Amino acid sequence: MSRIELKIEVYPAAILRKRCLPVEEVGENEINLLKNMAETMYRNRGIGLAAPQVGVNKQIIIADIGRGLIELINPQVFSPKGKDKMEEGCLSLPGISVVVKRPKEVIVSGLNRRGKRVEMRLRGLMARVIQHEVDHLRGTLIIDYVNFIKRFSLVRRMKRG
Ligand code: NI
């Protein structure tokens, strides 16, 4: 089956604010979605993507910071360690970036495309990207990390392009 580039949902699309549902069973639909999400992320030069960003209300994320593709279904982040600040962008918020404070190190667990449980300790950029994508599954965006005034000016900047 060929890979399809999906349409990226851009703020303020309602789906970006929804809580995503866990995947009960990893099947053909999820595998096709993972493939199409990867196609979409690479074509848009992103380093991470969450299913709601392509209009699908499921707990599925992918990431690739240049060391290979990571796919996670029903991801859970735990055991945070340390703190780190870094500027983040988002394909659903084109043209803006926000400095976000997050744990430096986390453990992430979830299912792979074969439905097998995987767990990884992540640090640095990879830990950051995964936390950003897991945020998407709860309807959280980078603009939620700044105060109301700053958020207002960022959103205005985005709309002007
Ligand atoms: Ni994002």
Backbone and ligand atoms as CSV (ligand in chain L), in Angstrom:
chain,resi,resn,atom,element,x,y,z
A,1,MET,N,N,0.834,-1.193,0.000
A,1,MET,CA,C,0.000,0.000,0.000
A,1,MET,C,C,0.875,1.251,0.000
A,2,SER,N,N,0.526,2.212,-0.835
A,2,SER,CA,C,1.355,3.411,-0.938
A,2,SER,C,C,1.057,4.368,0.208
A,3,ARG,N,N,2.035,5.211,0.469
A,3,ARG,CA,C,1.907,6.154,1.580
A,3,ARG,C,C,1.271,7.439,1.091
A,4,ILE,N,N,0.453,7.995,1.937
A,4,ILE,CA,C,-0.280,9.204,1.566
A,4,ILE,C,C,0.112,10.340,2.505
A,5,GLU,N,N,0.339,11.505,1.934
A,5,GLU,CA,C,0.562,12.689,2.772
A,5,GLU,C,C,-0.800,13.207,3.226
A,6,LEU,N,N,-0.968,13.288,4.540
A,6,LEU,CA,C,-2.253,13.708,5.107
A,6,LEU,C,C,-2.264,15.218,5.331
A,7,LYS,N,N,-3.470,15.751,5.435
A,7,LYS,CA,C,-3.626,17.186,5.692
A,7,LYS,C,C,-3.338,17.448,7.170
A,8,ILE,N,N,-2.532,18.452,7.427
A,8,ILE,CA,C,-2.217,18.806,8.819
A,8,ILE,C,C,-3.237,19.810,9.346
A,9,GLU,N,N,-3.805,19.467,10.479
A,9,GLU,CA,C,-4.768,20.354,11.132
A,9,GLU,C,C,-4.015,21.498,11.803
A,10,VAL,N,N,-4.473,22.689,11.542
A,10,VAL,CA,C,-3.800,23.882,12.051
A,10,VAL,C,C,-4.693,24.571,13.083
A,11,TYR,N,N,-4.059,25.104,14.137
A,11,TYR,CA,C,-4.756,25.862,15.163
A,11,TYR,C,C,-5.612,26.942,14.521
A,12,PRO,N,N,-6.873,27.150,14.927
A,12,PRO,CA,C,-7.572,26.599,16.085
A,12,PRO,C,C,-8.519,25.425,15.777
A,13,ALA,N,N,-8.115,24.485,14.945
A,13,ALA,CA,C,-8.948,23.307,14.638
A,13,ALA,C,C,-9.367,22.604,15.948
A,14,ALA,N,N,-10.656,22.259,16.038
A,14,ALA,CA,C,-11.201,21.692,17.283
A,14,ALA,C,C,-10.517,20.381,17.691
A,15,ILE,N,N,-10.127,19.580,16.711
A,15,ILE,CA,C,-9.526,18.281,17.030
A,15,ILE,C,C,-8.232,18.417,17.844
A,16,LEU,N,N,-7.557,19.541,17.706
A,16,LEU,CA,C,-6.297,19.753,18.441
A,16,LEU,C,C,-6.524,19.926,19.936
A,17,ARG,N,N,-7.772,20.170,20.330
A,17,ARG,CA,C,-8.092,20.376,21.741
A,17,ARG,C,C,-8.807,19.181,22.367
A,18,LYS,N,N,-8.972,18.109,21.602
A,18,LYS,CA,C,-9.675,16.929,22.122
A,18,LYS,C,C,-8.720,15.990,22.844
A,19,ARG,N,N,-9.291,15.233,23.767
A,19,ARG,CA,C,-8.554,14.158,24.399
A,19,ARG,C,C,-8.657,12.943,23.490
A,20,CYS,N,N,-7.541,12.341,23.142
A,20,CYS,CA,C,-7.574,11.220,22.200
A,20,CYS,C,C,-7.885,9.909,22.909
A,21,LEU,N,N,-8.483,8.996,22.162
A,21,LEU,CA,C,-8.892,7.711,22.727
A,21,LEU,C,C,-7.770,6.691,22.596
A,22,PRO,N,N,-7.648,5.816,23.618
A,22,PRO,CA,C,-6.643,4.758,23.490
A,22,PRO,C,C,-7.015,3.779,22.375
A,23,VAL,N,N,-6.022,3.184,21.782
A,23,VAL,CA,C,-6.243,2.170,20.739
A,23,VAL,C,C,-6.451,0.833,21.436
A,24,GLU,N,N,-7.565,0.191,21.124
A,24,GLU,CA,C,-7.896,-1.081,21.789
A,24,GLU,C,C,-7.076,-2.229,21.215
A,25,GLU,N,N,-6.952,-2.214,19.894
A,25,GLU,CA,C,-6.207,-3.275,19.244
A,25,GLU,C,C,-5.508,-2.691,18.039
A,26,VAL,N,N,-4.219,-2.998,17.896
A,26,VAL,CA,C,-3.465,-2.448,16.772
A,26,VAL,C,C,-3.759,-3.292,15.535
A,27,GLY,N,N,-4.389,-2.681,14.560
A,27,GLY,CA,C,-4.754,-3.391,13.333
A,27,GLY,C,C,-4.267,-2.667,12.099
A,28,GLU,N,N,-4.809,-3.064,10.978
A,28,GLU,CA,C,-4.405,-2.515,9.681
A,28,GLU,C,C,-4.610,-1.003,9.605
A,29,ASN,N,N,-5.708,-0.512,10.188
A,29,ASN,CA,C,-5.977,0.935,10.164
A,29,ASN,C,C,-4.875,1.718,10.864
A,30,GLU,N,N,-4.446,1.197,12.007
A,30,GLU,CA,C,-3.411,1.885,12.779
A,30,GLU,C,C,-2.075,1.833,12.033
A,31,ILE,N,N,-1.781,0.695,11.422
A,31,ILE,CA,C,-0.517,0.554,10.689
A,31,ILE,C,C,-0.497,1.488,9.482
A,32,ASN,N,N,-1.602,1.565,8.766
A,32,ASN,CA,C,-1.676,2.508,7.640
A,32,ASN,C,C,-1.566,3.946,8.113
A,33,LEU,N,N,-2.207,4.227,9.236
A,33,LEU,CA,C,-2.111,5.580,9.788
A,33,LEU,C,C,-0.654,5.921,10.131
A,34,LEU,N,N,0.041,4.985,10.782
A,34,LEU,CA,C,1.456,5.211,11.130
A,34,LEU,C,C,2.291,5.508,9.882
A,35,LYS,N,N,2.061,4.752,8.825
A,35,LYS,CA,C,2.818,4.963,7.574
A,35,LYS,C,C,2.513,6.337,6.988
A,36,ASN,N,N,1.247,6.686,6.980
A,36,ASN,CA,C,0.862,7.975,6.390
A,36,ASN,C,C,1.310,9.150,7.262
A,37,MET,N,N,1.311,8.934,8.571
A,37,MET,CA,C,1.824,9.978,9.470
A,37,MET,C,C,3.314,10.208,9.223
A,38,ALA,N,N,4.071,9.134,9.028
A,38,ALA,CA,C,5.511,9.273,8.763
A,38,ALA,C,C,5.717,10.044,7.456
A,39,GLU,N,N,4.978,9.662,6.429
A,39,GLU,CA,C,5.061,10.364,5.139
A,39,GLU,C,C,4.798,11.861,5.335
A,40,THR,N,N,3.765,12.154,6.104
A,40,THR,CA,C,3.351,13.543,6.349
A,40,THR,C,C,4.411,14.307,7.138
A,41,MET,N,N,4.951,13.662,8.174
A,41,MET,CA,C,5.981,14.314,8.995
A,41,MET,C,C,7.226,14.610,8.163
A,42,TYR,N,N,7.699,13.631,7.404
A,42,TYR,CA,C,8.931,13.835,6.623
A,42,TYR,C,C,8.732,14.898,5.539
A,43,ARG,N,N,7.600,14.864,4.861
A,43,ARG,CA,C,7.365,15.847,3.790
A,43,ARG,C,C,7.297,17.270,4.330
A,44,ASN,N,N,6.861,17.396,5.593
A,44,ASN,CA,C,6.753,18.721,6.199
A,44,ASN,C,C,7.973,19.065,7.064
A,45,ARG,N,N,9.002,18.210,6.974
A,45,ARG,CA,C,10.244,18.405,7.727
A,45,ARG,C,C,10.000,18.557,9.223
A,46,GLY,N,N,9.059,17.779,9.738
A,46,GLY,CA,C,8.815,17.787,11.184
A,46,GLY,C,C,9.698,16.734,11.841
A,47,ILE,N,N,9.824,16.809,13.170
A,47,ILE,CA,C,10.562,15.771,13.905
A,47,ILE,C,C,9.629,14.976,14.812
A,48,GLY,N,N,8.342,15.329,14.778
A,48,GLY,CA,C,7.361,14.577,15.543
A,48,GLY,C,C,5.970,14.882,15.027
A,49,LEU,N,N,5.050,13.958,15.260
A,49,LEU,CA,C,3.665,14.179,14.814
A,49,LEU,C,C,2.729,13.320,15.664
A,50,ALA,N,N,1.578,13.877,16.002
A,50,ALA,CA,C,0.577,13.146,16.775
A,50,ALA,C,C,-0.681,12.997,15.914
A,51,ALA,N,N,-1.410,11.890,16.117
A,51,ALA,CA,C,-2.575,11.582,15.279
A,51,ALA,C,C,-3.599,12.727,15.181
A,52,PRO,N,N,-3.899,13.443,16.292
A,52,PRO,CA,C,-4.891,14.520,16.150
A,52,PRO,C,C,-4.445,15.601,15.160
A,53,GLN,N,N,-3.148,15.727,14.948
A,53,GLN,CA,C,-2.655,16.721,13.977
A,53,GLN,C,C,-3.009,16.354,12.543
A,54,VAL,N,N,-3.368,15.094,12.327
A,54,VAL,CA,C,-3.857,14.704,10.999
A,54,VAL,C,C,-5.340,14.313,11.083
A,55,GLY,N,N,-6.003,14.827,12.110
A,55,GLY,CA,C,-7.450,14.690,12.209
A,55,GLY,C,C,-7.953,13.386,12.781
A,56,VAL,N,N,-7.075,12.624,13.433
A,56,VAL,CA,C,-7.481,11.321,13.983
A,56,VAL,C,C,-7.387,11.356,15.507
A,57,ASN,N,N,-8.512,11.048,16.143
A,57,ASN,CA,C,-8.634,11.163,17.585
A,57,ASN,C,C,-8.154,9.899,18.325
A,58,LYS,N,N,-6.917,9.476,18.017
A,58,LYS,CA,C,-6.380,8.249,18.618
A,58,LYS,C,C,-5.029,8.530,19.249
A,59,GLN,N,N,-4.694,7.748,20.266
A,59,GLN,CA,C,-3.416,7.932,20.973
A,59,GLN,C,C,-2.268,7.285,20.200
A,60,ILE,N,N,-1.820,7.999,19.182
A,60,ILE,CA,C,-0.737,7.511,18.328
A,60,ILE,C,C,0.209,8.668,18.033
A,61,ILE,N,N,1.506,8.421,18.238
A,61,ILE,CA,C,2.509,9.452,17.942
A,61,ILE,C,C,3.687,8.834,17.191
A,62,ILE,N,N,4.408,9.692,16.484
A,62,ILE,CA,C,5.666,9.274,15.862
A,62,ILE,C,C,6.704,10.375,16.099
A,63,ALA,N,N,7.978,10.019,15.969
A,63,ALA,CA,C,9.052,11.000,16.090
A,63,ALA,C,C,10.279,10.477,15.364
A,64,ASP,N,N,11.054,11.409,14.830
A,64,ASP,CA,C,12.345,11.069,14.234
A,64,ASP,C,C,13.228,12.302,14.299
A,65,ILE,N,N,14.253,12.239,15.146
A,65,ILE,CA,C,15.173,13.381,15.256
A,65,ILE,C,C,16.443,13.114,14.458
A,66,GLY,N,N,16.353,12.186,13.523
A,66,GLY,CA,C,17.501,11.887,12.676
A,66,GLY,C,C,18.207,10.602,13.075
A,67,ARG,N,N,17.619,9.881,14.008
A,67,ARG,CA,C,18.212,8.602,14.443
A,67,ARG,C,C,17.243,7.457,14.245
A,68,GLY,N,N,16.317,7.638,13.308
A,68,GLY,CA,C,15.361,6.568,13.034
A,68,GLY,C,C,13.990,6.889,13.584
A,69,LEU,N,N,13.004,6.275,12.969
A,69,LEU,CA,C,11.604,6.541,13.297
A,69,LEU,C,C,11.180,5.789,14.552
A,70,ILE,N,N,10.510,6.507,15.443
A,70,ILE,CA,C,9.898,5.874,16.618
A,70,ILE,C,C,8.389,6.004,16.482
A,71,GLU,N,N,7.700,4.895,16.644
A,71,GLU,CA,C,6.230,4.890,16.569
A,71,GLU,C,C,5.700,4.392,17.911
A,72,LEU,N,N,4.732,5.099,18.485
A,72,LEU,CA,C,4.178,4.666,19.761
A,72,LEU,C,C,2.662,4.797,19.774
A,73,ILE,N,N,2.045,3.742,20.224
A,73,ILE,CA,C,0.588,3.697,20.372
A,73,ILE,C,C,0.288,3.676,21.872
A,74,ASN,N,N,-0.699,4.441,22.298
A,74,ASN,CA,C,-1.043,4.589,23.725
A,74,ASN,C,C,0.181,4.934,24.580
A,75,PRO,N,N,0.950,5.937,24.186
A,75,PRO,CA,C,2.168,6.247,24.948
A,75,PRO,C,C,1.868,6.815,26.331
A,76,GLN,N,N,2.730,6.457,27.282
A,76,GLN,CA,C,2.665,6.984,28.648
A,76,GLN,C,C,4.056,7.471,29.014
A,77,VAL,N,N,4.106,8.659,29.595
A,77,VAL,CA,C,5.383,9.227,30.014
A,77,VAL,C,C,5.438,9.197,31.539
A,78,PHE,N,N,6.575,8.729,32.083
A,78,PHE,CA,C,6.713,8.736,33.541
A,78,PHE,C,C,8.173,8.871,33.964
A,79,SER,N,N,8.396,8.861,35.284
A,79,SER,CA,C,9.739,9.035,35.869
A,79,SER,C,C,10.512,10.236,35.313
A,80,PRO,N,N,9.922,11.437,35.396
A,80,PRO,CA,C,10.642,12.613,34.913
A,80,PRO,C,C,11.856,12.914,35.787
A,81,LYS,N,N,12.937,13.374,35.136
A,81,LYS,CA,C,14.154,13.767,35.860
A,81,LYS,C,C,14.682,15.068,35.285
A,82,GLY,N,N,15.067,15.964,36.182
A,82,GLY,CA,C,15.699,17.211,35.765
A,82,GLY,C,C,14.751,18.174,35.072
A,83,LYS,N,N,15.304,19.310,34.667
A,83,LYS,CA,C,14.516,20.343,33.978
A,83,LYS,C,C,15.360,20.893,32.851
A,84,ASP,N,N,14.685,21.329,31.814
A,84,ASP,CA,C,15.385,21.848,30.649
A,84,ASP,C,C,14.453,22.813,29.923
A,85,LYS,N,N,15.039,23.859,29.345
A,85,LYS,CA,C,14.232,24.814,28.574
A,85,LYS,C,C,14.701,24.765,27.135
A,86,MET,N,N,13.750,24.756,26.214
A,86,MET,CA,C,14.128,24.752,24.800
A,86,MET,C,C,13.000,25.346,23.969
A,87,GLU,N,N,13.389,25.964,22.857
A,87,GLU,CA,C,12.385,26.535,21.962
A,87,GLU,C,C,11.759,25.409,21.145
A,88,GLU,N,N,10.430,25.384,21.082
A,88,GLU,CA,C,9.723,24.352,20.323
A,88,GLU,C,C,8.820,24.979,19.277
A,89,GLY,N,N,8.696,24.293,18.168
A,89,GLY,CA,C,7.724,24.650,17.142
A,89,GLY,C,C,6.729,23.520,17.006
A,90,CYS,N,N,5.738,23.709,16.153
A,90,CYS,CA,C,4.703,22.696,15.978
A,90,CYS,C,C,4.103,22.858,14.584
A,91,LEU,N,N,3.941,21.755,13.871
A,91,LEU,CA,C,3.381,21.842,12.508
A,91,LEU,C,C,1.950,22.383,12.521
A,92,SER,N,N,1.275,22.287,13.657
A,92,SER,CA,C,-0.095,22.808,13.753
A,92,SER,C,C,-0.147,24.279,14.153
A,93,LEU,N,N,1.033,24.851,14.438
A,93,LEU,CA,C,1.129,26.276,14.785
A,93,LEU,C,C,2.226,26.897,13.922
A,94,PRO,N,N,1.986,26.954,12.616
A,94,PRO,CA,C,3.048,27.374,11.706
A,94,PRO,C,C,3.558,28.781,11.999
A,95,GLY,N,N,4.876,28.919,11.945
A,95,GLY,CA,C,5.493,30.240,12.050
A,95,GLY,C,C,5.736,30.745,13.454
A,96,ILE,N,N,5.375,29.970,14.485
A,96,ILE,CA,C,5.650,30.448,15.835
A,96,ILE,C,C,6.485,29.430,16.610
A,97,SER,N,N,7.177,29.927,17.620
A,97,SER,CA,C,7.911,29.025,18.505
A,97,SER,C,C,7.787,29.545,19.932
A,98,VAL,N,N,7.886,28.615,20.858
A,98,VAL,CA,C,7.684,28.932,22.273
A,98,VAL,C,C,8.782,28.226,23.074
A,99,VAL,N,N,9.349,28.930,24.050
A,99,VAL,CA,C,10.301,28.281,24.957
A,99,VAL,C,C,9.488,27.509,25.993
A,100,VAL,N,N,9.713,26.213,26.054
A,100,VAL,CA,C,8.942,25.355,26.961
A,100,VAL,C,C,9.896,24.678,27.946
A,101,LYS,N,N,9.502,24.735,29.222
A,101,LYS,CA,C,10.270,24.059,30.266
A,101,LYS,C,C,9.683,22.659,30.444
A,102,ARG,N,N,10.539,21.660,30.376
A,102,ARG,CA,C,10.079,20.265,30.538
A,102,ARG,C,C,11.149,19.466,31.271
A,103,PRO,N,N,10.752,18.298,31.810
A,103,PRO,CA,C,11.764,17.386,32.343
A,103,PRO,C,C,12.789,17.023,31.261
A,104,LYS,N,N,14.035,16.876,31.684
A,104,LYS,CA,C,15.130,16.594,30.758
A,104,LYS,C,C,15.136,15.135,30.329
A,105,GLU,N,N,14.677,14.287,31.239
A,105,GLU,CA,C,14.721,12.854,31.003
A,105,GLU,C,C,13.390,12.241,31.398
A,106,VAL,N,N,12.898,11.318,30.618
A,106,VAL,CA,C,11.659,10.611,30.973
A,106,VAL,C,C,11.753,9.156,30.496
A,107,ILE,N,N,10.847,8.370,31.021
A,107,ILE,CA,C,10.671,7.027,30.459
A,107,ILE,C,C,9.349,7.060,29.707
A,108,VAL,N,N,9.321,6.499,28.510
A,108,VAL,CA,C,8.073,6.406,27.765
A,108,VAL,C,C,7.794,4.934,27.479
A,109,SER,N,N,6.534,4.562,27.641
A,109,SER,CA,C,6.146,3.199,27.284
A,109,SER,C,C,4.952,3.279,26.347
A,110,GLY,N,N,4.699,2.212,25.657
A,110,GLY,CA,C,3.567,2.176,24.726
A,110,GLY,C,C,3.635,0.906,23.917
A,111,LEU,N,N,2.828,0.866,22.869
A,111,LEU,CA,C,2.822,-0.298,21.989
A,111,LEU,C,C,3.487,0.076,20.672
A,112,ASN,N,N,4.170,-0.896,20.065
A,112,ASN,CA,C,4.686,-0.669,18.718
A,112,ASN,C,C,3.640,-1.142,17.693
A,113,ARG,N,N,3.992,-1.094,16.409
A,113,ARG,CA,C,2.984,-1.420,15.376
A,113,ARG,C,C,2.593,-2.896,15.364
A,114,ARG,N,N,3.374,-3.718,16.045
A,114,ARG,CA,C,2.984,-5.129,16.169
A,114,ARG,C,C,2.152,-5.373,17.429
A,115,GLY,N,N,1.858,-4.272,18.151
A,115,GLY,CA,C,1.044,-4.402,19.352
A,115,GLY,C,C,1.843,-4.876,20.549
A,116,LYS,N,N,3.179,-4.866,20.413
A,116,LYS,CA,C,4.052,-5.306,21.525
A,116,LYS,C,C,4.426,-4.126,22.395
A,117,ARG,N,N,4.469,-4.361,23.688
A,117,ARG,CA,C,4.805,-3.316,24.647
A,117,ARG,C,C,6.286,-2.960,24.562
A,118,VAL,N,N,6.568,-1.664,24.474
A,118,VAL,CA,C,7.964,-1.208,24.455
A,118,VAL,C,C,8.137,-0.127,25.510
A,119,GLU,N,N,9.352,-0.003,26.013
A,119,GLU,CA,C,9.643,1.024,27.004
A,119,GLU,C,C,11.050,1.563,26.741
A,120,MET,N,N,11.211,2.880,26.799
A,120,MET,CA,C,12.513,3.485,26.512
A,120,MET,C,C,12.784,4.613,27.485
A,121,ARG,N,N,14.038,4.745,27.890
A,121,ARG,CA,C,14.452,5.940,28.633
A,121,ARG,C,C,14.987,6.928,27.610
A,122,LEU,N,N,14.457,8.152,27.662
A,122,LEU,CA,C,14.829,9.168,26.686
A,122,LEU,C,C,15.420,10.362,27.391
A,123,ARG,N,N,16.373,11.022,26.722
A,123,ARG,CA,C,16.892,12.280,27.252
A,123,ARG,C,C,17.100,13.276,26.122
A,124,GLY,N,N,17.284,14.534,26.514
A,124,GLY,CA,C,17.570,15.573,25.528
A,124,GLY,C,C,16.415,15.783,24.554
A,125,LEU,N,N,16.786,15.993,23.285
A,125,LEU,CA,C,15.782,16.342,22.266
A,125,LEU,C,C,14.702,15.277,22.100
A,126,MET,N,N,15.110,14.014,22.163
A,126,MET,CA,C,14.118,12.944,21.976
A,126,MET,C,C,13.079,12.947,23.102
A,127,ALA,N,N,13.538,13.155,24.339
A,127,ALA,CA,C,12.615,13.233,25.484
A,127,ALA,C,C,11.644,14.392,25.271
A,128,ARG,N,N,12.179,15.479,24.776
A,128,ARG,CA,C,11.376,16.678,24.542
A,128,ARG,C,C,10.310,16.441,23.464
A,129,VAL,N,N,10.718,15.871,22.358
A,129,VAL,CA,C,9.773,15.655,21.252
A,129,VAL,C,C,8.642,14.718,21.692
A,130,ILE,N,N,9.006,13.647,22.375
A,130,ILE,CA,C,7.976,12.694,22.813
A,130,ILE,C,C,6.998,13.361,23.788
A,131,GLN,N,N,7.508,14.185,24.700
A,131,GLN,CA,C,6.610,14.878,25.638
A,131,GLN,C,C,5.691,15.849,24.903
A,132,HIS,N,N,6.236,16.524,23.894
A,132,HIS,CA,C,5.423,17.441,23.075
A,132,HIS,C,C,4.298,16.668,22.377
A,133,GLU,N,N,4.634,15.510,21.810
A,133,GLU,CA,C,3.617,14.733,21.081
A,133,GLU,C,C,2.580,14.139,22.035
A,134,VAL,N,N,3.021,13.688,23.206
A,134,VAL,CA,C,2.069,13.146,24.188
A,134,VAL,C,C,1.128,14.263,24.665
A,135,ASP,N,N,1.644,15.475,24.779
A,135,ASP,CA,C,0.784,16.632,25.094
A,135,ASP,C,C,-0.373,16.737,24.089
A,136,HIS,N,N,-0.068,16.555,22.810
A,136,HIS,CA,C,-1.111,16.651,21.768
A,136,HIS,C,C,-2.269,15.687,22.044
A,137,LEU,N,N,-1.972,14.531,22.619
A,137,LEU,CA,C,-3.011,13.520,22.848
A,137,LEU,C,C,-3.986,13.933,23.947
A,138,ARG,N,N,-3.545,14.944,24.736
A,138,ARG,CA,C,-4.438,15.491,25.778
A,138,ARG,C,C,-4.997,16.839,25.372
A,139,GLY,N,N,-4.737,17.249,24.143
A,139,GLY,CA,C,-5.233,18.546,23.676
A,139,GLY,C,C,-4.389,19.723,24.123
A,140,THR,N,N,-3.159,19.443,24.568
A,140,THR,CA,C,-2.266,20.514,25.019
A,140,THR,C,C,-1.331,20.932,23.896
A,141,LEU,N,N,-1.181,22.257,23.745
A,141,LEU,CA,C,-0.319,22.824,22.703
A,141,LEU,C,C,0.763,23.688,23.351
A,142,ILE,N,N,1.820,23.990,22.600
A,142,ILE,CA,C,2.929,24.782,23.172
A,142,ILE,C,C,2.479,26.161,23.649
A,143,ILE,N,N,1.447,26.701,23.033
A,143,ILE,CA,C,0.964,28.026,23.464
A,143,ILE,C,C,0.337,27.981,24.861
A,144,ASP,N,N,0.064,26.778,25.360
A,144,ASP,CA,C,-0.492,26.658,26.716
A,144,ASP,C,C,0.580,26.842,27.786
A,145,TYR,N,N,1.846,26.901,27.371
A,145,TYR,CA,C,2.933,27.062,28.326
A,145,TYR,C,C,3.287,28.525,28.577
A,146,VAL,N,N,2.575,29.437,27.936
A,146,VAL,CA,C,2.833,30.861,28.174
A,146,VAL,C,C,1.565,31.519,28.714
A,147,ASN,N,N,1.733,32.717,29.256
A,147,ASN,CA,C,0.565,33.380,29.824
A,147,ASN,C,C,-0.379,33.906,28.728
A,148,PHE,N,N,-1.519,34.360,29.153
A,148,PHE,CA,C,-2.580,34.774,28.244
A,148,PHE,C,C,-2.138,35.859,27.254
A,149,ILE,N,N,-1.416,36.845,27.756
A,149,ILE,CA,C,-1.003,37.982,26.914
A,149,ILE,C,C,-0.058,37.520,25.807
A,150,LYS,N,N,0.918,36.718,26.225
A,150,LYS,CA,C,1.911,36.189,25.282
A,150,LYS,C,C,1.210,35.274,24.252
A,151,ARG,N,N,0.264,34.468,24.739
A,151,ARG,CA,C,-0.466,33.548,23.858
A,151,ARG,C,C,-1.222,34.332,22.787
A,152,PHE,N,N,-1.857,35.398,23.217
A,152,PHE,CA,C,-2.614,36.256,22.306
A,152,PHE,C,C,-1.706,36.798,21.197
A,153,SER,N,N,-0.519,37.269,21.576
A,153,SER,CA,C,0.363,37.859,20.561
A,153,SER,C,C,0.939,36.787,19.641
A,154,LEU,N,N,1.197,35.590,20.186
A,154,LEU,CA,C,1.701,34.488,19.350
A,154,LEU,C,C,0.661,34.072,18.313
A,155,VAL,N,N,-0.591,33.944,18.757
A,155,VAL,CA,C,-1.658,33.495,17.856
A,155,VAL,C,C,-1.895,34.527,16.762
A,156,ARG,N,N,-1.805,35.806,17.134
A,156,ARG,CA,C,-1.942,36.868,16.135
A,156,ARG,C,C,-0.846,36.800,15.091
A,157,ARG,N,N,0.377,36.527,15.578
A,157,ARG,CA,C,1.518,36.415,14.676
A,157,ARG,C,C,1.317,35.242,13.705
A,158,MET,N,N,0.763,34.141,14.250
A,158,MET,CA,C,0.525,32.968,13.410
A,158,MET,C,C,-0.486,33.273,12.323
A,159,LYS,N,N,-1.542,33.974,12.675
A,159,LYS,CA,C,-2.601,34.270,11.709
A,159,LYS,C,C,-2.121,35.195,10.599
A,160,ARG,N,N,-1.195,36.111,10.952
A,160,ARG,CA,C,-0.654,37.001,9.912
A,160,ARG,C,C,0.314,36.253,8.992
A,161,GLY,N,N,0.871,35.160,9.516
A,161,GLY,CA,C,1.781,34.316,8.748
A,161,GLY,C,C,3.160,34.915,8.577
L,1,NI,NI,NI,3.117,19.800,17.830
